[in-house]
Amino acid sequence: MKKAALLIACFWMSSMLAAQNDTTTYERDITLAEAIALARSQSVDAAVALNELKTAYWQYRTYRANLLPEVAFEGTIPSYRRSYSYYQNADGSYSVVHNNVLEMSGELSISQNIWLTGGNLSLTSSLDYLKELNKGGNRQFMSVPVSLELTQPVFGVNTYKWDRRIEPVRYAEAKASFISATEEVTMSTITYFFNLLQYKEVLGTAKQNKENSDRLYEVGKAKRKMGQISENDLLQLKLNALQAQADVTSAESNLNAAMFQLRSFLGVSEQENLNPVIPSTVPDVDIDYNTVLNKALERNSFAQNIRRRQLEADYSVATARGNLRSINLFASIGYAGQERNFTGAYRDLADNQIVEVGFTIPLLDWGKRRGQVRVAKSNREVELSRIRQEQMNFNQNIFILVENFNNQAQQLAIAEEADRIAERRYKTSVETFMIGKISTLDLNDAQNSKDEARQQHISELYSYWYYFYQIRSLTLWDFERDEPLEADFERIVKN
């Protein structure tokens, strides 16, 4: 049994070590749609956007809860005091009093903030118990079965009223920002995806060029022996072969760097070699500037941001004006009773009423409070000027973006055709060089044109997709399906 257990333990340890040292890589084809889905679900940028949405959601929930009734219980069980204190007698002299008491208290309250006036209304019920612990000590119960209290600022700013105007706009801004952030994650994915795709094509081209250069160099050596080409042409072919080898090494290094960037962004294992697949089609849409602008102004977080900043500037002015003078009203109406026993404290109740009006009116503050009002007004004007400038820049950027996108379809079509033509020209040039009708310079020119056309095709394809999702992020609208970009925020936040 001991030998069997030892063998099992050795086998388990060797399996664990083998698993830790397993660095086997495997290749995986990945489309642009798959990369976008991975980025939206497990990238760091997506997690940041989600946490920002959660923060905004709970801030909004806190604001909503602040408008609802609050039930609270406060108690002190117990409070023991053994101390000495001064007590002033009727003749003005002082005596030292020894305190040795046990106290307990409890209060149940229901309070409601009044958003219409900015005050607070509460209904409370409390009970206090005090027992003297000296020899022959007494005990006392004091009850307030019911008390209705009102606290009301008269001229101060109504914070609850302003919150009702600002907080819903702030939360709407956060929701729109979350959808925009999701689209921005897509835009980053597109950048990393096409960067890898570009280097993949560069490496493929470099390998093809190396193969062709090696073959042409061998053909060139045979032609040189027959005197069909000069020594200079042969040396040029050798240089081309060496340069092709260097290009392959450089392309492999760049491909590995781009692979690492995409894997890191998508949060996939380093054992996966991602093989990006060129998108076979692009969204066939024609977008109008006015349509994009109207949807952006209606749905983008920028519109909510402008509204919120305007309201906050107005709130600052209202707060400064409210500080010019302060008058607060406090009123309490209820009943109270006291007795040595518990039940007696709730009999023969007496009125317990308090009305207070407190005010603060500055008589001489050297214009400080009025200066604060003017500062708030000036800040509001500055903010409104910034908003107007940002609005013009926003409209201008949308106009440029729409123009670029609508032109990009034609640019992409031209790049595709140029790629096909350059590829055919290079193949023809290789065949022509084999029969000795063109020089190495002409062959090099055909190869460079082919490589540049291929890279330009990938670049134009990237620009098309990037512009498309950039417009989506600004309008929060899917122009391919002609429907709004929405999200189930409650489910997203609570998952």
C-alpha positions in Angstrom: 0.0 0.0 0.0 2.8 2.4 0.9 4.6 1.7 -2.5 1.3 2.3 -4.3 0.7 5.6 -2.5 4.3 6.7 -3.2 3.9 5.9 -6.9 0.6 7.8 -7.1 2.2 10.8 -5.4 5.2 10.8 -7.8 2.9 10.5 -10.8 0.8 13.4 -9.5 3.8 15.6 -8.9 5.3 14.9 -12.3 2.0 15.7 -13.9 1.8 19.0 -12.1 5.4 19.9 -13.1 4.6 19.0 -16.7 1.5 21.2 -16.7 3.5 24.1 -15.3 6.2 23.7 -17.9 3.8 23.3 -20.8 4.4 26.1 -23.2 2.8 24.6 -26.2 1.3 27.2 -28.5 -1.5 26.7 -30.9 -2.8 28.9 -33.8 -6.4 30.2 -33.8 -8.2 32.0 -36.5 -10.0 35.1 -35.2 -12.4 37.3 -37.1 -13.0 41.0 -36.4 -16.4 40.3 -34.9 -14.9 37.6 -32.5 -12.2 40.0 -31.4 -14.8 42.7 -30.7 -16.9 40.3 -28.6 -13.9 39.2 -26.6 -12.8 42.8 -25.9 -16.3 43.9 -24.8 -16.5 41.0 -22.3 -13.0 40.7 -20.8 -10.8 43.6 -21.7 -9.6 46.0 -19.0 -11.1 49.0 -20.8 -14.5 47.3 -20.7 -14.1 46.6 -17.0 -13.3 50.2 -16.3 -16.4 51.4 -18.3 -18.5 49.0 -16.3 -17.2 50.1 -12.9 -17.8 53.8 -13.9 -21.4 52.9 -14.8 -21.8 51.1 -11.4 -20.6 54.1 -9.6 -23.0 56.4 -11.4 -25.8 53.9 -10.8 -25.4 53.8 -7.1 -25.0 57.5 -6.9 -28.4 57.8 -8.6 -29.9 55.2 -6.3 -28.6 57.2 -3.3 -30.3 60.4 -4.7 -33.6 58.5 -5.2 -33.4 57.0 -1.7 -32.8 60.5 -0.3 -36.3 61.5 -1.5 -38.0 58.5 0.2 -39.1 58.2 3.9 -36.4 57.0 6.3 -37.1 55.0 9.3 -34.5 55.0 12.0 -34.0 53.8 15.6 -31.6 55.4 18.0 -30.8 54.2 21.4 -28.4 54.4 24.3 -28.3 51.1 26.3 -26.9 51.9 28.8 -25.3 55.1 29.8 -23.6 55.0 33.3 -22.2 58.1 35.0 -20.3 58.4 38.3 -19.0 61.9 38.5 -19.0 65.2 40.4 -20.3 68.5 39.0 -21.0 72.0 40.3 -24.6 73.1 41.1 -25.6 76.7 41.6 -27.9 77.3 44.6 -30.7 79.9 44.8 -28.5 82.3 46.7 -25.8 82.2 44.1 -23.5 79.9 45.9 -22.2 76.7 44.4 -22.4 73.1 45.7 -20.7 70.0 44.5 -23.1 67.3 43.5 -22.2 63.6 43.3 -23.8 61.9 40.3 -24.2 58.2 40.2 -26.9 57.4 37.7 -27.8 54.8 35.1 -29.6 56.0 31.9 -31.2 54.3 29.0 -33.0 55.9 26.0 -34.6 54.9 22.7 -36.2 56.9 19.8 -38.0 55.6 16.8 -38.4 58.2 14.0 -39.8 58.4 10.5 -38.5 61.4 8.4 -39.2 62.7 5.0 -37.3 65.3 3.0 -39.7 67.7 1.3 -38.2 68.4 -2.2 -40.7 71.1 -3.0 -39.7 73.3 -0.1 -36.3 71.9 0.9 -37.4 71.1 4.4 -37.6 68.0 6.5 -40.7 66.5 8.3 -40.3 63.9 11.0 -42.5 61.9 13.3 -40.8 60.6 16.4 -41.6 58.5 19.5 -39.1 58.3 22.4 -38.7 56.9 25.9 -36.0 57.8 28.5 -35.2 55.9 31.8 -33.1 57.3 34.6 -32.1 55.5 37.9 -30.1 57.0 40.7 -27.7 54.4 42.1 -27.1 56.1 45.4 -28.6 54.6 48.6 -32.4 54.9 48.3 -32.1 56.1 44.8 -35.1 56.9 42.7 -36.0 56.0 39.1 -37.9 58.0 36.5 -39.5 57.3 33.1 -40.1 60.1 30.6 -42.0 59.4 27.4 -42.8 61.4 24.2 -45.4 59.1 22.6 -45.6 61.3 19.5 -43.9 64.4 18.2 -44.2 66.0 14.8 -41.2 68.2 13.8 -40.6 70.5 10.9 -37.3 72.0 9.9 -37.6 74.5 7.1 -35.0 76.9 5.5 -36.9 80.0 4.4 -34.5 81.8 2.0 -31.7 79.2 1.5 -31.1 77.2 -1.6 -33.4 74.2 -2.0 -30.9 71.4 -2.5 -33.5 68.7 -3.0 -35.2 70.6 -5.8 -31.9 71.1 -7.6 -30.9 67.5 -7.1 -34.2 66.5 -8.9 -33.1 68.5 -11.9 -29.4 67.6 -11.9 -29.1 63.9 -10.8 -31.4 62.4 -13.6 -29.3 64.3 -16.2 -26.1 63.1 -14.6 -27.3 59.4 -14.7 -28.5 59.8 -18.3 -25.0 61.1 -19.1 -23.4 58.1 -17.4 -25.5 55.6 -19.3 -24.7 57.3 -22.6 -21.0 57.4 -21.7 -21.1 53.7 -21.0 -22.4 52.8 -24.4 -19.9 55.2 -26.0 -17.1 53.7 -24.0 -18.2 50.2 -25.2 -17.9 51.5 -28.8 -14.5 53.0 -28.0 -13.4 49.6 -26.8 -14.4 48.3 -30.2 -12.4 51.1 -31.8 -9.3 50.1 -29.8 -9.9 46.5 -30.8 -10.1 47.5 -34.5 -6.7 49.3 -34.1 -5.0 46.3 -32.5 -6.6 43.8 -34.9 -5.6 45.6 -38.1 -2.2 46.3 -36.7 -1.7 42.6 -36.3 -3.3 42.0 -39.7 -1.0 44.5 -41.3 2.2 42.9 -39.9 0.8 39.4 -40.8 0.5 40.6 -44.4 4.0 42.2 -44.2 5.4 38.9 -43.0 3.6 37.0 -45.7 4.8 39.4 -48.4 8.4 39.3 -47.0 8.4 35.5 -47.1 7.1 35.5 -50.7 9.6 38.2 -51.7 12.4 36.1 -50.1 11.4 33.0 -52.0 11.2 34.9 -55.2 14.5 36.7 -54.5 16.3 33.4 -53.8 14.9 31.9 -57.0 15.8 34.9 -59.1 19.3 35.0 -57.7 19.8 31.3 -58.7 18.4 32.1 -62.2 20.7 35.2 -62.3 23.8 33.1 -61.6 22.9 30.8 -64.4 22.3 33.8 -66.8 25.6 35.4 -65.7 27.5 32.2 -66.7 25.8 32.5 -70.1 26.7 36.2 -70.3 23.0 37.2 -70.5 23.2 39.7 -67.6 26.0 41.9 -66.2 27.9 41.4 -62.9 26.2 44.5 -61.6 22.7 42.9 -62.1 23.8 39.7 -60.4 25.1 41.6 -57.4 21.8 43.5 -57.3 19.9 40.2 -57.2 22.1 39.0 -54.4 21.5 42.2 -52.4 17.8 41.7 -53.0 18.0 38.2 -51.5 19.9 39.5 -48.5 17.4 42.4 -48.0 14.5 39.9 -48.3 16.0 37.8 -45.5 16.4 40.9 -43.3 12.8 41.9 -44.1 11.5 38.5 -42.9 13.4 38.8 -39.6 12.1 42.3 -39.0 8.5 41.4 -40.0 8.5 38.4 -37.6 9.6 40.7 -34.7 6.9 43.3 -35.5 4.3 40.5 -35.8 5.2 39.1 -32.4 4.9 42.6 -30.8 1.5 43.2 -32.4 0.4 39.7 -31.4 1.3 40.4 -27.7 -0.6 43.8 -27.8 -3.8 42.2 -29.1 -3.6 39.2 -26.8 -3.1 41.5 -23.8 -6.0 43.7 -24.8 -8.4 40.8 -25.3 -7.2 39.0 -22.2 -6.4 35.7 -24.0 -3.6 33.2 -23.2 -0.1 33.7 -24.4 -0.2 30.2 -25.8 -2.6 31.3 -28.5 -1.2 32.6 -31.8 -4.0 34.7 -33.2 -4.4 34.6 -36.9 -6.5 37.6 -37.9 -8.9 37.0 -40.8 -9.4 39.9 -43.3 -13.1 41.0 -43.2 -14.6 39.9 -46.5 -17.3 42.7 -46.4 -17.9 46.1 -44.9 -21.2 47.7 -43.9 -22.7 49.2 -47.1 -24.2 52.4 -45.7 -24.4 56.0 -46.8 -24.7 58.4 -43.8 -26.1 62.0 -43.9 -24.5 64.7 -41.8 -27.7 66.1 -40.5 -28.9 62.7 -39.5 -25.7 62.0 -37.6 -25.7 65.4 -36.0 -29.3 65.2 -34.8 -28.8 61.7 -33.3 -25.5 62.8 -31.6 -27.2 65.8 -30.1 -30.1 63.7 -28.9 -28.3 60.6 -27.7 -24.6 61.3 -27.0 -23.4 61.9 -23.5 -22.1 65.3 -24.7 -25.7 66.6 -24.9 -26.4 65.5 -21.3 -23.0 66.8 -20.2 -23.9 70.3 -21.5 -27.3 70.2 -19.8 -25.7 69.1 -16.5 -23.0 71.8 -16.5 -25.6 74.5 -17.2 -27.7 73.3 -14.3 -24.7 73.1 -12.0 -23.7 76.7 -13.0 -27.2 77.9 -12.2 -27.1 76.0 -8.9 -23.9 77.7 -7.9 -25.5 81.1 -8.5 -28.6 80.1 -6.5 -26.4 78.8 -3.6 -24.5 82.1 -3.5 -27.7 84.1 -3.5 -29.1 81.9 -0.7 -26.1 82.7 1.4 -26.9 86.5 1.4 -29.2 85.8 4.4 -30.3 82.8 6.4 -33.6 82.2 8.1 -34.6 78.8 9.4 -37.9 77.7 10.9 -38.2 74.8 13.5 -41.5 73.7 14.9 -42.3 70.7 17.1 -45.8 69.6 18.3 -46.4 66.6 20.5 -47.0 65.3 24.0 -44.8 64.2 26.9 -45.3 62.4 30.1 -43.2 61.3 33.2 -43.7 59.0 36.1 -41.7 56.6 38.3 -43.2 53.6 36.6 -43.4 52.6 32.9 -47.1 52.7 32.4 -47.5 55.9 34.3 -45.2 57.7 31.9 -47.9 57.3 29.2 -50.8 58.7 31.3 -51.8 62.3 32.0 -49.7 63.5 29.0 -48.9 67.2 28.7 -48.4 69.4 25.7 -44.8 69.5 24.3 -44.5 72.3 21.7 -41.6 74.2 20.4 -41.5 76.9 17.8 -38.2 78.6 16.8 -37.3 81.0 14.0 -33.6 81.6 13.7 -32.0 84.0 11.3 -28.7 85.4 10.2 -28.5 88.7 8.4 -25.1 90.2 7.8 -25.0 93.9 8.7 -21.4 94.5 7.6 -19.4 92.0 5.6 -17.6 94.4 3.2 -19.5 93.0 0.2 -18.2 89.4 0.7 -21.5 87.6 0.0 -22.5 89.8 -2.9 -19.0 89.3 -4.3 -19.6 85.5 -4.1 -22.8 86.0 -6.1 -20.9 87.9 -8.8 -18.1 85.3 -8.9 -20.8 82.6 -9.3 -22.4 84.6 -12.1 -19.0 85.2 -13.8 -18.2 81.5 -13.6 -21.5 80.7 -15.1 -20.8 83.0 -18.1 -17.4 81.4 -18.5 -18.9 78.0 -18.5 -21.6 78.9 -21.0 -18.9 80.3 -23.3 -17.0 77.1 -23.1 -20.1 75.1 -23.8 -20.8 77.2 -27.0 -17.2 76.7 -28.2 -17.4 72.9 -27.5 -20.7 72.8 -29.3 -19.2 74.3 -32.4 -16.2 72.0 -32.2 -18.5 69.0 -31.7 -20.5 69.9 -34.8 -17.4 70.5 -36.9 -15.8 67.2 -35.9 -19.0 65.3 -36.8 -19.0 67.0 -40.2 -15.4 66.1 -40.9 -16.0 62.5 -39.7 -19.1 62.0 -41.9 -17.2 63.4 -44.9 -14.3 61.1 -44.2 -16.5 58.0 -43.8 -18.5 58.7 -47.0 -15.3 59.2 -49.0 -13.7 56.1 -47.4 -15.9 53.7 -49.4 -14.4 55.0 -52.6 -10.9 55.0 -51.2 -11.3 51.4 -50.2 -12.6 50.4 -53.6 -9.6 52.1 -55.3 -7.2 50.4 -52.9 -8.7 47.0 -53.6 -8.4 47.4 -57.3 -4.8 48.8 -57.0 -3.9 45.8 -54.9 -5.1 43.4 -57.6 -3.4 45.3 -60.4 -0.1 45.5 -58.5 -0.1 41.8 -57.8 -0.7 40.9 -61.5 2.0 43.4 -62.6 4.5 41.8 -60.2 3.8 38.3 -61.5 4.1 39.5 -65.1 7.4 41.3 -64.2 8.9 38.1 -62.7 8.0 36.1 -65.8 9.3 38.9 -68.1 12.6 39.0 -66.1 13.0 35.3 -66.5 13.1 35.6 -70.2 15.5 38.6 -70.0 13.3 41.4 -71.2 13.4 43.7 -68.2 16.1 44.7 -65.7 16.4 44.2 -62.0 15.4 47.8 -61.4 12.1 47.3 -63.2 11.6 44.1 -61.2 12.3 45.9 -57.9 9.9 48.7 -58.8 7.1 46.1 -59.5 7.8 44.4 -56.2 7.8 47.7 -54.2 4.5 48.7 -55.9 2.9 45.4 -55.0 4.0 45.6 -51.3 2.8 49.2 -51.0 -0.5 48.5 -52.7 -1.2 45.6 -50.3 -0.4 47.7 -47.2 -2.5 50.5 -48.6 -5.5 48.1 -49.0 -5.2 47.0 -45.4 -4.9 50.6 -44.2 -8.0 51.8 -46.1 -9.9 48.8 -44.8 -8.9 49.7 -41.2 -9.9 53.4 -41.7 -13.4 52.3 -43.0 -14.1 50.2 -39.9 -12.7 52.7 -37.5 -14.8 55.6 -39.0 -17.9 53.4 -38.9 -17.5 52.6 -35.2 -16.5 56.2 -34.4 -19.8 57.4 -35.8 -21.6 54.7 -33.8 -19.9 55.9 -30.6 -21.0 59.5 -31.2 -24.6 58.8 -32.2 -25.2 55.6 -30.2 -27.0 54.4 -33.3 -26.4 51.3 -35.4 -26.7 52.6 -39.0 -26.2 49.1 -40.4 -29.4 47.9 -38.7 -31.0 51.4 -38.4 -31.7 51.0 -34.7 -30.5 52.6 -31.4 -27.7 51.1 -29.4 -29.3 50.2 -26.1 -28.3 48.2 -23.0 -30.1 46.6 -20.0 -28.4 48.8 -17.4 -30.2 47.1 -14.4 -28.9 43.7 -15.4 -25.5 44.9 -16.3 -25.0 46.7 -13.0 -26.3 43.8 -10.9 -24.4 41.0 -12.6 
